[in-house]
């Protein structure tokens, strides 16, 4: 076989590199989970401008082809009645302030029609996901208030259980001490109320019993906004094959989490060893930031050489997407990065500019443009329409 002239080789290489990017720019790209608002409040960042830290800002989002972002509204279990709902609104206020500062770059949307209109106007469509049922403080009127402010999904629990739903963490680590497992009657009322409001139910953090109780109760498709495959990595927050199949039967979608600990079954052993070896420094950072998760993020940056070596290959993230798509169908998988909510991601997934790498890898595996369109955003639009009616 004759060798091609150098200029033809360069031309072919350039064309091959351009093809994934061109395909990536075509679909509506939706990321269903990003925690940047929590960090923005603590660090007082302006994520409308290019940042050197973190995984998200409006500049890099545009470069990565991101069309719609569900911003996570989160607070830990130290917030309870009298404080959790108030903190949730502080985070929503910070998103509203961002949109007020950059009205030509980002806009709040509440349904699929508004999202598609925002994309046509070349604006980032912002949606709100409330991550943790403890933020409603057992009050239906707080659900109504959050929905009016733009809540598109409610994650029924975070790692901490509520009085009406048990979490994956509690069901697996302290099951015998729980007052109830799964949904209570009040929890079922909440599910019905969310259905009536058109708010999607997120099952990424609730326990397995809560998961099945919800599927037996809901009248609309549900989501798992940031979870991976339990078969590939048996971590309590990942979904077992039976759960994935049940979710698909419901018409729902699982959005794959990028966090190394969910992707790679060997990560947490390395992670625990790292934290143990830097315990004194971690304790100091936790006191400074009054938030251990943020302290761990800072520790990872300080010891970057060590933490870089802990990152799994990008192929493992793609394997989760591919496994779920093959198990339950390409109509039931999407992406929920958990950017700015975890200390480590696979090699090459550094921030929101890196989404095109997923498109490129899926093309290599033989996924069609139609398949990729569904994974990147089409499946989210479908389930959003099914819940909101528009």
C-alpha positions as CSV (number, residue, x, y, z in Angstrom):
1,X,0.0,0.0,0.0
2,X,1.4,3.4,-1.0
3,X,1.9,6.0,1.7
4,X,-0.2,9.1,1.4
5,X,1.6,12.4,0.9
6,X,2.2,14.3,4.2
7,X,-0.2,17.2,3.3
8,X,-3.0,14.6,2.6
9,X,-2.3,12.9,5.9
10,X,-2.5,16.2,7.7
11,X,-5.8,17.0,5.9
12,X,-7.3,13.6,6.8
13,X,-6.2,14.0,10.5
14,X,-7.8,17.4,10.6
15,X,-11.0,16.2,9.1
16,X,-11.2,13.3,11.5
17,X,-10.7,15.7,14.4
18,X,-13.3,18.1,13.2
19,X,-16.1,15.4,12.6
20,X,-16.8,14.7,16.3
21,X,-16.8,18.4,17.2
22,X,-19.3,19.1,14.4
23,X,-21.5,16.3,15.5
24,X,-21.2,17.5,19.1
25,X,-22.4,21.0,18.2
26,X,-25.6,19.7,16.6
27,X,-27.6,18.2,19.5
28,X,-28.9,20.1,22.5
29,X,-26.4,19.3,25.2
30,X,-27.8,19.1,28.7
31,X,-26.0,18.4,32.0
32,X,-28.4,17.4,34.7
33,X,-26.1,18.0,37.7
34,X,-23.6,20.7,38.6
35,X,-22.8,22.0,42.2
36,X,-21.1,25.2,41.3
37,X,-23.6,27.4,43.2
38,X,-22.5,26.0,46.5
39,X,-18.9,26.8,45.7
40,X,-19.8,30.2,44.3
41,X,-21.4,31.2,47.6
42,X,-18.4,30.1,49.7
43,X,-15.7,31.5,47.4
44,X,-17.6,34.5,46.2
45,X,-16.8,33.8,42.5
46,X,-18.3,35.4,39.5
47,X,-18.9,32.4,37.3
48,X,-20.1,34.6,34.5
49,X,-16.3,35.2,33.8
50,X,-13.6,32.8,33.0
51,X,-12.3,31.1,36.2
52,X,-9.0,29.4,36.7
53,X,-10.4,27.1,39.4
54,X,-13.4,24.8,39.4
55,X,-15.1,23.0,36.5
56,X,-17.8,25.6,35.4
57,X,-18.2,29.1,34.2
58,X,-20.3,30.6,31.4
59,X,-17.2,31.2,29.2
60,X,-16.1,27.5,29.4
61,X,-19.6,26.3,29.1
62,X,-19.9,28.0,25.7
63,X,-16.6,26.5,24.6
64,X,-17.8,23.0,25.6
65,X,-21.1,23.4,23.6
66,X,-23.2,23.2,26.8
67,X,-26.8,24.4,26.0
68,X,-28.6,23.7,29.3
69,X,-27.4,23.2,32.9
70,X,-29.4,22.0,35.8
71,X,-27.8,23.8,38.8
72,X,-27.9,21.8,42.0
73,X,-29.3,23.5,45.1
74,X,-27.6,21.7,48.0
75,X,-26.9,21.9,51.6
76,X,-25.7,19.2,54.0
77,X,-27.5,17.6,56.9
78,X,-26.3,20.2,59.3
79,X,-29.1,22.3,57.9
80,X,-32.5,21.3,59.2
81,X,-35.8,22.8,60.1
82,X,-35.6,26.6,60.2
83,X,-32.4,26.7,58.2
84,X,-32.4,24.3,55.2
85,X,-35.1,25.9,53.2
86,X,-33.6,29.3,53.8
87,X,-30.2,28.1,52.6
88,X,-31.8,26.6,49.5
89,X,-33.3,30.0,48.7
90,X,-29.9,31.7,49.2
91,X,-28.4,29.5,46.5
92,X,-31.4,30.2,44.2
93,X,-30.9,33.9,44.8
94,X,-27.2,33.5,43.7
95,X,-28.4,32.0,40.4
96,X,-30.9,34.7,39.9
97,X,-28.2,37.3,40.6
98,X,-26.0,35.6,38.0
99,X,-28.8,35.8,35.4
100,X,-29.4,39.5,36.2
101,X,-25.7,40.2,35.6
102,X,-25.5,38.3,32.4
103,X,-29.0,38.5,30.8
104,X,-27.6,37.9,27.3
105,X,-25.7,34.8,28.3
106,X,-28.0,32.8,30.6
107,X,-31.8,32.6,31.3
108,X,-34.0,30.5,33.6
109,X,-36.2,28.0,31.8
110,X,-39.0,25.9,33.3
111,X,-39.9,23.5,30.4
112,X,-38.7,22.1,27.2
113,X,-40.2,24.8,24.9
114,X,-38.4,27.5,26.9
115,X,-35.2,25.5,26.9
116,X,-35.3,25.1,23.1
117,X,-36.1,28.9,22.7
118,X,-33.1,29.8,24.9
119,X,-30.8,27.6,22.7
120,X,-32.1,29.4,19.6
121,X,-31.3,32.7,21.3
122,X,-27.7,31.5,22.0
123,X,-28.2,31.6,25.8
124,X,-27.4,29.0,28.4
125,X,-30.7,27.5,29.6
126,X,-30.6,27.4,33.4
127,X,-32.7,24.9,35.4
128,X,-32.9,24.3,39.1
129,X,-32.5,20.9,40.8
130,X,-33.0,20.8,44.6
131,X,-30.7,18.0,45.9
132,X,-32.1,16.8,49.2
133,X,-35.7,16.5,50.5
134,X,-34.6,17.9,53.9
135,X,-34.7,21.3,52.3
136,X,-38.5,21.2,52.1
137,X,-38.5,20.8,55.9
138,X,-41.6,18.4,55.7
139,X,-43.8,21.2,54.3
140,X,-45.8,21.0,51.1
141,X,-45.9,24.7,50.8
142,X,-42.1,24.8,50.7
143,X,-42.4,22.5,47.7
144,X,-44.8,24.9,46.1
145,X,-42.4,27.8,46.8
146,X,-39.4,26.1,45.3
147,X,-41.4,25.0,42.2
148,X,-42.5,28.6,41.7
149,X,-38.8,29.7,41.8
150,X,-38.0,27.2,39.0
151,X,-37.3,23.8,40.7
152,X,-37.4,21.2,37.8
153,X,-36.5,18.2,40.0
154,X,-36.3,17.3,43.6
155,X,-33.8,14.7,44.8
156,X,-35.9,13.0,47.4
157,X,-33.0,12.6,49.8
158,X,-29.3,13.5,49.9
159,X,-27.1,11.0,51.8
160,X,-29.2,11.8,54.9
161,X,-32.7,10.3,55.1
162,X,-35.8,12.5,55.7
163,X,-38.7,11.7,58.0
164,X,-40.5,10.4,54.9
165,X,-37.8,8.7,52.7
166,X,-34.7,6.7,53.4
167,X,-31.4,7.4,51.6
168,X,-29.0,5.0,49.9
169,X,-26.4,5.8,52.5
170,X,-28.6,5.1,55.4
171,X,-30.3,2.0,53.9
172,X,-26.8,0.4,53.5
173,X,-24.8,1.7,56.4
174,X,-27.3,1.9,59.3
175,X,-30.4,0.1,58.1
176,X,-31.2,-1.4,61.5
177,X,-31.4,2.0,63.2
178,X,-33.8,3.6,60.7
179,X,-37.3,4.4,61.9
180,X,-38.6,3.5,58.5
181,X,-37.3,2.1,55.2
182,X,-38.6,3.5,51.9
183,X,-41.4,6.0,51.5
184,X,-43.9,6.7,54.3
185,X,-47.5,7.7,53.5
186,X,-46.4,11.3,53.6
187,X,-43.6,10.5,51.2
188,X,-46.1,9.1,48.8
189,X,-48.2,12.3,49.1
190,X,-45.0,14.3,48.2
191,X,-44.5,12.1,45.1
192,X,-48.1,12.7,44.0
193,X,-47.7,16.5,44.7
194,X,-44.5,16.7,42.6
195,X,-46.3,14.8,39.8
196,X,-49.1,17.4,39.9
197,X,-46.7,20.3,39.9
198,X,-44.7,18.9,36.9
199,X,-41.5,18.6,39.1
200,X,-39.4,15.6,38.1
201,X,-38.5,13.1,40.9
202,X,-34.8,12.4,41.2
203,X,-33.7,9.0,42.5
204,X,-30.0,9.4,42.5
205,X,-29.5,9.5,46.3
206,X,-32.6,7.7,47.8
207,X,-32.1,4.0,48.9
208,X,-33.2,1.0,46.9
209,X,-36.5,0.6,48.9
210,X,-37.3,4.2,48.4
211,X,-36.5,3.8,44.7
212,X,-39.0,1.0,44.2
213,X,-41.6,2.7,46.4
214,X,-41.4,5.8,44.2
215,X,-41.8,3.7,41.0
216,X,-44.9,2.1,42.4
217,X,-46.3,5.5,43.3
218,X,-45.4,8.0,40.6
219,X,-47.6,8.7,37.5
220,X,-44.7,10.2,35.5
221,X,-41.2,9.2,34.4
222,X,-38.5,9.7,37.0
223,X,-34.7,10.5,36.6
224,X,-31.5,9.6,38.4
225,X,-29.7,12.9,37.9
226,X,-26.1,11.7,38.7
227,X,-25.6,7.9,39.1
228,X,-23.6,5.1,37.4
229,X,-23.8,1.3,37.1
230,X,-23.6,-0.8,40.2
231,X,-22.5,-3.8,38.2
232,X,-19.4,-1.9,36.9
233,X,-18.7,-0.4,40.3
234,X,-20.7,-1.7,43.4
235,X,-20.9,1.6,45.2
236,X,-24.1,2.2,47.2
237,X,-25.1,5.3,45.1
238,X,-24.9,3.4,41.8
239,X,-27.9,1.6,40.4
240,X,-28.2,-2.1,40.1
241,X,-29.3,-3.7,36.8
242,X,-32.8,-4.4,38.2
243,X,-33.1,-0.8,39.2
244,X,-32.0,0.4,35.7
245,X,-34.5,-1.9,34.0
246,X,-37.3,-0.7,36.3
247,X,-36.3,2.9,35.6
248,X,-36.5,2.2,31.8
249,X,-39.9,0.5,32.2
250,X,-41.1,3.7,33.9
251,X,-39.8,5.8,30.9
252,X,-37.1,7.4,33.0
253,X,-33.5,8.3,32.4
254,X,-30.3,7.8,34.3
255,X,-27.7,10.5,33.8
256,X,-24.1,9.2,34.3
257,X,-22.0,10.8,37.0
258,X,-18.4,11.7,36.1
259,X,-17.0,11.4,39.7
260,X,-14.0,9.0,39.8
261,X,-15.5,7.2,42.9
262,X,-18.6,6.3,41.0
263,X,-16.8,5.4,37.8
264,X,-13.8,3.4,39.1
265,X,-14.2,0.5,41.6
266,X,-10.6,1.0,42.8
267,X,-10.8,4.7,43.5
268,X,-12.1,4.8,47.1
269,X,-9.3,2.7,48.4
270,X,-6.8,5.2,47.0
271,X,-9.0,8.1,48.1
272,X,-9.2,6.9,51.7
273,X,-5.4,6.3,51.9
274,X,-4.8,9.9,50.6
275,X,-7.1,11.4,53.2
276,X,-5.5,9.4,56.0
277,X,-2.0,10.5,55.0
278,X,-3.1,14.2,55.0
279,X,-5.5,14.0,57.9
280,X,-4.0,16.9,59.9
281,X,-4.0,19.2,56.9
282,X,-7.6,18.2,56.1
283,X,-8.8,19.0,59.6
284,X,-7.2,22.5,59.3
285,X,-8.9,23.1,56.0
286,X,-12.2,21.9,57.3
287,X,-12.0,24.5,60.1
288,X,-11.2,27.2,57.6
289,X,-14.0,26.5,55.2
290,X,-16.5,25.0,57.7
291,X,-17.2,22.4,55.0
292,X,-15.4,19.1,54.7
293,X,-16.3,18.5,51.0
294,X,-14.9,21.8,50.1
295,X,-11.8,21.2,52.2
296,X,-11.2,17.9,50.4
297,X,-11.5,19.7,47.1
298,X,-8.8,22.2,48.3
299,X,-6.6,19.3,49.5
300,X,-6.8,17.7,46.1
301,X,-5.6,20.9,44.4
302,X,-2.7,21.3,46.9
303,X,-1.5,17.8,46.3
304,X,-2.2,17.7,42.6
305,X,0.7,15.3,41.7
306,X,-0.7,12.7,44.0
307,X,-4.4,13.2,43.1
308,X,-3.7,13.2,39.4
309,X,-2.3,9.7,39.7
310,X,-5.6,8.5,41.3
311,X,-7.8,9.5,38.3
312,X,-9.3,6.7,36.2
313,X,-9.0,6.7,32.4
314,X,-11.8,8.3,30.4
315,X,-12.6,4.8,28.9
316,X,-14.2,3.8,32.3
317,X,-16.7,6.7,32.2
318,X,-17.6,5.8,28.6
319,X,-18.0,2.2,29.7
320,X,-20.7,3.2,32.2
321,X,-22.6,5.1,29.4
322,X,-22.2,2.2,27.0
323,X,-23.1,-0.5,29.5
324,X,-26.4,1.3,30.5
325,X,-27.3,2.0,26.9
326,X,-26.8,-1.6,26.0
327,X,-28.7,-2.9,29.0
328,X,-31.8,-0.7,28.9
329,X,-31.6,1.2,25.6
330,X,-30.1,4.4,24.3
331,X,-33.4,6.2,25.2
332,X,-32.7,6.0,28.9
333,X,-29.2,7.3,29.4
334,X,-27.7,10.9,29.6
335,X,-25.0,12.8,31.4
336,X,-25.1,14.4,34.9
337,X,-21.4,15.3,35.5
338,X,-21.5,16.3,39.1
339,X,-18.9,18.9,38.1
340,X,-17.9,21.2,41.1
341,X,-19.4,18.6,43.4
342,X,-16.6,16.0,43.5
343,X,-12.8,16.2,44.0
344,X,-11.8,13.9,41.1
345,X,-12.9,13.1,37.5
346,X,-11.5,10.8,34.8
347,X,-8.4,11.8,32.9
348,X,-9.4,14.4,30.3
349,X,-12.6,15.4,32.0
350,X,-11.3,18.6,33.7
351,X,-14.2,20.9,33.1
352,X,-17.2,21.8,31.0
353,X,-15.0,22.3,27.9
354,X,-14.4,18.5,27.7
355,X,-17.9,17.3,26.8
356,X,-16.9,16.8,23.1
357,X,-14.5,14.0,24.2
358,X,-17.6,12.0,25.2
359,X,-19.0,12.5,21.7
360,X,-15.8,11.4,20.1
361,X,-15.5,8.3,22.2
362,X,-19.2,7.3,21.5
363,X,-18.5,7.7,17.8
364,X,-15.6,5.3,18.0
365,X,-17.9,2.7,19.6
366,X,-20.3,3.0,16.7
367,X,-23.0,5.2,18.2
368,X,-25.0,7.0,15.5
369,X,-25.6,10.8,15.5
370,X,-29.2,10.0,16.5
371,X,-28.0,8.0,19.5
372,X,-25.6,10.7,20.6
373,X,-28.4,13.3,20.2
374,X,-30.5,11.4,22.7
375,X,-27.6,10.8,25.1
376,X,-26.4,14.4,25.1
377,X,-29.8,16.0,25.6
378,X,-32.7,14.4,23.8
379,X,-33.6,12.0,26.5
380,X,-33.7,14.9,29.1
381,X,-36.0,16.9,26.9
382,X,-38.3,13.9,26.6
383,X,-38.6,13.2,30.3
384,X,-39.0,17.0,31.0
385,X,-41.9,17.2,28.5
386,X,-43.5,14.2,30.1
387,X,-43.4,15.8,33.5
388,X,-44.3,19.5,32.6
389,X,-46.5,18.9,29.6
390,X,-44.5,21.3,27.4
